[in-house]
Every structure is written in C-alpha cells, then in structure tokens.
Amino acid sequence: MFFSIVIPVYNRPDEIRELLESLRAQEATNFEVIVMDDGSENTCEPIVKSFEKDLQITYQWIENIGQGFARNRGAALAKGDYLIFFDSDCIIPPDYLVTVEAAIQGRALDAFGGPDAAHKNFSVLQKAMDYAMTSFWTTGGIRGKLQDPSKYQARGYNMGFSREVFEKTKGFIDPNQGEDIELSIRIKKAGFKLELIADAFVYHKRKAGVIAFVRQGFSFGRNRVNVSTYHPEAIKLVHLLPLAFLLFCLSMPMIAWLFPMLFYLQLFVFIAWLGLIFYGATIQYDTPLVGLLALPLSIAQLSAYAVGLAWAWLRKS
C-alpha cells in the first residue's frame, strides 16, 4: 500500500518543518508528501525544498481557497492508493504509518480517523489545552476515546481514506467550517467503512494563546451548525451539553437568590466536576500545574463552544 500525505498550510513555515521532520523519521517509507501552500504570504517553499533529498515531496502554492479545497487540490495530485491528511501543526509518531496500514488491512477500512495528543515536550499551557479538548469530562471522549470506533467522525488534522472514497465523494465540499465532519458523515452515507484507529494518534499543537483557543472553541460550535445544514442529524445530544453547561453556570446567581438549598447542590456538582478535571489532568500529565490550568481552560472551551453553537443556530433560524 502506498500513501499520499496531503498537508494544507497557511503562513506556518516553522510548524511545517517540525511536521516534515517527523515524517522523515517514519519507520515506513511507502509514502509521498504533498504540501499545498494555501495562499501564504510567508511561504514554506524553502523549508519544503530542504527535505527533497529525504522525502518524496511535492510543493504547490495556490491562491487562498480554504483548507478543505486545498486538500482536494492536493488529493488530485496524489499518486497513492490511500490519502492521509494532516494539519500543519501536527507531529507524527514514528510508527504512525505502520499502525495505520495494519488497521486498514486487518479491519478492511475504507476510511479512518485518529485522535490527537500532547507531546511530552509541549508547554504546560499546550497540555492543559489538550486536556480541555479531549477529556471525557469536557468533550465526552468524542475526539478519540469512543468505545464504538464506527461512531467516530474523523477530523482533518488526522484522517484518511482510499482513492475510491475520494473519487466517489469528490472530497471536501466546504472550505473550512466543519468540512471534515461533513465529509465523514457523507463517507458513511455512501456505504464506506470509516472507523477510529485509536493507536494512530498525532501530537497536535493547540492555539498559541488563550484568546485564540477560546476563538477556536467558538468556531467549533459554529461549525457544528454549519455541518447540520448538510446533515440535519449532525447535532446530537452530546453537542448540546456545552450549552446546558453554560446555562447551568449562568443560572447559579439567580438560583442562589431564589433557592439557596438548590444552589448548594449546584455548587457541589460544579466543584466536583472541577475536581475530576484537576485530578484527571494532573494524573495524565504528572503535574498539578496542568491540572490547575485545565480548570479555566475547560470552562472557557465549553462556554465558547456553546456560544458559537447558539449564535450560529440563531443566525440559521
């Protein structure tokens, strides 16, 4: 099996270097790399060219069209039997392709998605962001910790599918608003087998600062509504939980005034939830500092998602 790895990039030359270095260190060698520079002013061409001796790599600069359509352009250039997509801010473990190939062949997968994680060398803030995004206590495990792998919706930072899937679905139909989720749903509707490969994780850098992280959470909520314009069933109960969380938090002052005993129950539940997050993040990353930072970041991430979902829903209606 020969893989074509397609990477859209926009003004991130430093990050693409780290990604390409991790691809150069892959245990498998049966792959090519296609870098689609999506209208960058600060292009990564010199960096990509520096890897030509070590990787079978293609670079193409295009006018800015959005990451979904940039992936389609890259897929059209691909020579592989199987297409794999990474975001430019990812670092790939050395055994990634070996793991993916074994799962594809062993489970007869037409398409797959993998989870993301924080590398041990990432900053404390990056690790806290990762926990806020991936913990069962914040996102319910929908980003890679599902018991049923067939229910997974692949994300563009770590997903792949066969050439047959690409030719039948025509790839991404939206440039950047939940385009990966939309395609995952459409792949399954077309009768193809898409599942989570839990061991095929990538190290995924989060946004550079807290404000950018909160904006990303808002975008995720907005994007879920955008996906529902294509697939009305895309919004499920789990996607409404952040909205319920925000309403729960906003109601606390009024409940304290009207129903003091009920407020104490609310407060107990809230503090217990924070305790679970602190304990989980501290154990996972072996430092209480990550646990402390995960507390406000989890609240911010869930609240931003809820606001984005509500805002997009109101605009849609």
C-alpha positions as CSV (number, residue, x, y, z in Angstrom):
1,M,0.0,0.0,0.0
2,F,1.3,3.4,-1.0
3,F,0.2,6.5,1.0
4,S,-0.2,10.1,-0.2
5,I,0.1,12.5,2.7
6,V,-1.6,15.8,1.9
7,I,-0.9,18.9,4.1
8,P,-2.6,22.2,3.7
9,V,-0.6,25.1,5.2
10,Y,-1.2,28.8,5.7
11,N,1.6,31.1,6.9
12,R,3.1,28.4,9.2
13,P,6.6,27.7,7.9
14,D,8.1,26.9,11.3
15,E,5.4,24.3,12.1
16,I,5.7,22.6,8.7
17,R,9.4,22.0,9.4
18,E,8.6,20.0,12.6
19,L,5.9,18.0,10.8
20,L,8.2,17.1,7.9
21,E,11.0,16.2,10.3
22,S,8.6,13.7,12.0
23,L,7.6,12.3,8.6
24,R,11.3,11.9,7.7
25,A,11.6,9.7,10.9
26,Q,8.7,7.4,9.9
27,E,9.5,3.7,10.2
28,A,7.6,3.1,7.0
29,T,8.8,4.5,3.7
30,N,5.9,3.8,1.4
31,F,4.6,7.3,1.1
32,E,4.8,10.6,-0.6
33,V,4.1,14.1,0.8
34,I,2.1,16.9,-0.9
35,V,2.3,20.3,0.7
36,M,-0.4,22.7,-0.5
37,D,0.5,26.3,0.4
38,D,-2.9,27.9,0.6
39,G,-2.1,31.5,-0.4
40,S,0.5,32.1,2.3
41,E,2.4,35.4,2.3
42,N,5.1,33.8,4.4
43,T,5.5,30.7,2.3
44,C,7.2,27.5,3.4
45,E,8.7,26.6,0.0
46,P,12.3,26.9,1.1
47,I,11.7,24.6,4.0
48,V,9.8,22.1,1.9
49,K,12.6,22.1,-0.7
50,S,15.2,21.3,2.0
51,F,13.5,17.9,2.6
52,E,13.6,16.8,-1.1
53,K,16.6,14.6,-0.5
54,D,14.9,12.7,2.3
55,L,11.3,12.6,1.3
56,Q,9.3,12.1,-1.9
57,I,7.8,15.5,-1.6
58,T,5.8,18.0,-3.8
59,Y,5.2,21.6,-3.1
60,Q,2.5,23.8,-4.7
61,W,1.4,27.4,-3.9
62,I,-2.2,28.2,-4.7
63,E,-4.5,31.2,-4.2
64,N,-6.2,31.1,-0.8
65,I,-9.2,28.8,-1.1
66,G,-9.6,27.3,2.4
67,Q,-8.1,24.2,3.8
68,G,-10.9,21.8,2.6
69,F,-10.5,22.8,-1.0
70,A,-6.7,22.9,-0.7
71,R,-6.9,19.3,0.5
72,N,-8.9,18.4,-2.7
73,R,-6.2,20.1,-4.8
74,G,-3.6,18.0,-3.1
75,A,-5.6,14.8,-3.5
76,A,-5.9,15.4,-7.2
77,L,-2.1,15.4,-7.5
78,A,-1.7,12.3,-5.3
79,K,-0.3,9.0,-6.6
80,G,-1.2,6.9,-3.6
81,D,-3.7,4.1,-3.1
82,Y,-4.7,5.8,0.2
83,L,-4.8,9.5,1.1
84,I,-3.9,10.8,4.5
85,F,-4.5,14.3,5.7
86,F,-2.6,16.2,8.5
87,D,-2.8,19.8,9.7
88,S,0.5,21.6,9.5
89,D,0.7,22.0,13.3
90,C,0.9,18.2,13.9
91,I,3.9,16.0,14.7
92,I,3.6,12.4,13.7
93,P,4.9,9.5,15.8
94,P,7.4,7.2,14.0
95,D,5.2,4.1,14.0
96,Y,2.1,6.0,12.7
97,L,2.0,4.6,9.1
98,V,2.8,1.1,10.3
99,T,-0.1,1.3,12.7
100,V,-2.5,2.7,10.1
101,E,-1.6,0.2,7.4
102,A,-2.1,-2.7,9.8
103,A,-5.5,-1.4,10.9
104,I,-6.6,-0.7,7.3
105,Q,-5.7,-4.2,6.2
106,G,-6.8,-6.0,9.3
107,R,-10.2,-4.2,9.6
108,A,-10.9,-3.6,5.9
109,L,-11.2,0.1,6.4
110,D,-12.2,2.4,3.5
111,A,-11.5,5.5,5.7
112,F,-10.3,6.3,9.2
113,G,-9.7,9.0,11.7
114,G,-7.2,9.1,14.6
115,P,-7.1,11.1,17.8
116,D,-4.7,13.8,18.9
117,A,-2.5,14.1,21.9
118,A,0.0,16.4,23.6
119,H,3.7,15.6,23.2
120,K,5.8,15.4,26.4
121,N,7.8,18.4,25.2
122,F,4.8,20.6,24.7
123,S,4.3,23.5,27.1
124,V,2.2,23.3,30.2
125,L,-0.4,25.5,28.6
126,Q,-0.5,23.3,25.5
127,K,-1.0,20.2,27.7
128,A,-3.8,21.9,29.6
129,M,-5.5,22.9,26.3
130,D,-5.2,19.3,25.1
131,Y,-6.9,18.0,28.2
132,A,-9.7,20.6,27.9
133,M,-10.2,19.5,24.3
134,T,-10.0,15.7,24.7
135,S,-11.0,14.8,28.3
136,F,-14.1,12.7,28.9
137,W,-15.2,15.3,31.5
138,T,-15.1,18.1,28.9
139,T,-15.9,16.7,25.4
140,G,-17.2,13.2,26.3
141,G,-14.4,11.5,24.5
142,I,-15.8,12.2,21.1
143,R,-12.3,13.2,19.8
144,G,-10.8,9.7,20.0
145,K,-11.9,7.8,23.1
146,L,-15.1,6.2,21.9
147,Q,-16.0,2.6,22.8
148,D,-17.5,2.0,19.4
149,P,-14.9,3.0,16.7
150,S,-17.6,3.0,14.0
151,K,-19.2,6.1,15.5
152,Y,-16.2,8.3,15.1
153,Q,-16.2,11.3,12.9
154,A,-12.8,11.9,11.5
155,R,-11.1,15.3,11.9
156,G,-9.0,16.9,9.2
157,Y,-5.9,17.1,11.4
158,N,-5.7,13.2,11.2
159,M,-7.8,11.4,8.8
160,G,-7.5,9.3,5.6
161,F,-9.5,7.4,3.0
162,S,-8.9,5.3,-0.1
163,R,-8.7,6.8,-3.6
164,E,-12.1,5.1,-4.3
165,V,-13.7,7.1,-1.5
166,F,-12.2,10.3,-2.8
167,E,-13.4,9.6,-6.4
168,K,-16.9,8.7,-5.3
169,T,-17.4,11.5,-2.7
170,K,-15.4,14.2,-4.6
171,G,-13.8,15.1,-1.3
172,F,-14.5,18.2,0.8
173,I,-17.4,20.4,-0.2
174,D,-16.8,23.2,2.3
175,P,-13.6,25.2,2.6
176,N,-13.2,25.4,6.4
177,Q,-16.4,25.2,8.6
178,G,-16.6,21.6,9.8
179,E,-15.7,20.3,6.4
180,D,-14.0,17.2,7.8
181,I,-17.1,16.3,9.9
182,E,-19.3,16.8,6.9
183,L,-17.2,14.5,4.8
184,S,-17.0,11.9,7.5
185,I,-20.8,11.7,7.6
186,R,-21.0,11.6,3.8
187,I,-18.5,8.8,3.6
188,K,-20.6,6.7,5.9
189,K,-23.8,7.5,4.0
190,A,-22.1,6.3,0.8
191,G,-21.7,2.9,2.4
192,F,-17.9,3.1,3.1
193,K,-16.4,1.8,6.3
194,L,-14.9,4.6,8.4
195,E,-13.7,3.9,11.9
196,L,-11.4,5.3,14.6
197,I,-7.9,3.9,14.8
198,A,-7.2,4.7,18.4
199,D,-3.5,4.0,18.3
200,A,-3.0,6.2,15.2
201,F,-2.7,9.4,17.2
202,V,-0.8,12.6,16.3
203,Y,0.8,15.2,18.5
204,H,-1.4,18.3,17.9
205,K,-0.3,21.7,18.9
206,R,-3.1,23.9,20.2
207,K,-3.5,27.6,19.6
208,A,-0.7,29.8,20.6
209,G,-2.6,31.7,23.3
210,V,-5.8,31.5,25.4
211,I,-7.7,34.0,23.3
212,A,-7.0,32.1,20.1
213,F,-8.0,28.9,22.0
214,V,-11.4,30.4,23.0
215,R,-12.0,31.6,19.5
216,Q,-11.3,28.1,18.2
217,G,-13.9,26.8,20.7
218,F,-16.4,29.3,19.3
219,S,-15.6,28.2,15.8
220,F,-16.2,24.5,16.7
221,G,-19.7,25.3,17.9
222,R,-20.5,27.4,14.9
223,N,-19.1,24.8,12.6
224,R,-21.3,22.0,14.0
225,V,-24.4,24.1,13.0
226,N,-22.9,24.6,9.5
227,V,-22.5,20.8,9.2
228,S,-26.2,20.4,10.1
229,T,-27.1,22.4,7.0
230,Y,-25.9,19.4,5.0
231,H,-26.8,16.7,7.5
232,P,-29.6,17.7,10.0
233,E,-28.8,14.8,12.2
234,A,-25.3,16.1,12.8
235,I,-26.3,17.8,16.0
236,K,-26.8,15.2,18.7
237,L,-27.3,15.4,22.5
238,V,-23.6,15.3,23.2
239,H,-23.2,18.5,21.1
240,L,-25.8,20.3,23.2
241,L,-24.1,19.5,26.5
242,P,-21.8,22.6,26.4
243,L,-25.0,24.7,26.0
244,A,-26.5,23.0,29.0
245,F,-23.3,23.6,30.9
246,L,-23.3,27.3,30.1
247,L,-26.9,27.7,31.1
248,F,-26.1,25.8,34.3
249,C,-23.3,28.3,35.2
250,L,-25.3,31.4,34.3
251,S,-28.3,30.3,36.4
252,M,-26.2,29.9,39.6
253,P,-26.6,33.5,40.8
254,M,-30.4,33.5,40.3
255,I,-30.7,30.1,41.9
256,A,-28.6,31.3,44.9
257,W,-31.1,34.1,45.3
258,L,-34.3,32.2,44.8
259,F,-33.5,28.7,46.0
260,P,-30.4,28.7,48.3
261,M,-30.6,25.0,49.1
262,L,-30.7,24.1,45.3
263,F,-27.7,26.5,44.8
264,Y,-25.7,24.5,47.3
265,L,-26.4,21.4,45.3
266,Q,-25.4,23.2,42.1
267,L,-22.2,24.4,43.8
268,F,-21.4,20.9,44.9
269,V,-21.8,19.5,41.4
270,F,-19.7,22.2,39.9
271,I,-16.9,21.8,42.4
272,A,-17.0,18.0,42.0
273,W,-16.7,18.4,38.2
274,L,-13.7,20.8,38.6
275,G,-12.1,18.2,41.0
276,L,-12.4,15.5,38.4
277,I,-10.8,17.7,35.8
278,F,-8.0,18.7,38.1
279,Y,-7.3,15.1,39.2
280,G,-7.5,13.7,35.6
281,A,-5.2,16.4,34.1
282,T,-2.7,16.1,37.0
283,I,-2.5,12.3,36.7
284,Q,-2.3,12.3,32.9
285,Y,0.5,14.9,32.7
286,D,2.1,14.2,36.1
287,T,2.0,17.8,37.3
288,P,-0.7,19.7,39.2
289,L,0.1,22.9,37.2
290,V,-1.5,21.3,34.2
291,G,-4.4,20.4,36.4
292,L,-4.8,24.0,37.6
293,L,-4.6,25.4,34.1
294,A,-7.1,22.9,32.8
295,L,-9.8,24.3,35.1
296,P,-10.3,27.7,33.5
297,L,-9.5,26.4,30.0
298,S,-12.2,23.7,30.3
299,I,-14.8,26.3,31.4
300,A,-13.7,28.6,28.6
301,Q,-13.7,25.9,25.9
302,L,-17.2,24.6,26.8
303,S,-18.6,28.1,27.1
304,A,-17.1,29.3,23.8
305,Y,-18.4,26.2,22.0
306,A,-21.9,26.8,23.5
307,V,-21.9,30.5,22.4
308,G,-20.7,29.6,18.9
309,L,-23.4,26.9,18.6
310,A,-26.2,29.2,19.9
311,W,-25.0,32.1,17.7
312,A,-24.9,30.0,14.5
313,W,-28.2,28.4,15.4
314,L,-30.0,31.8,15.9
315,R,-28.5,33.1,12.6
316,K,-29.6,30.0,10.8
317,S,-33.2,30.3,12.1
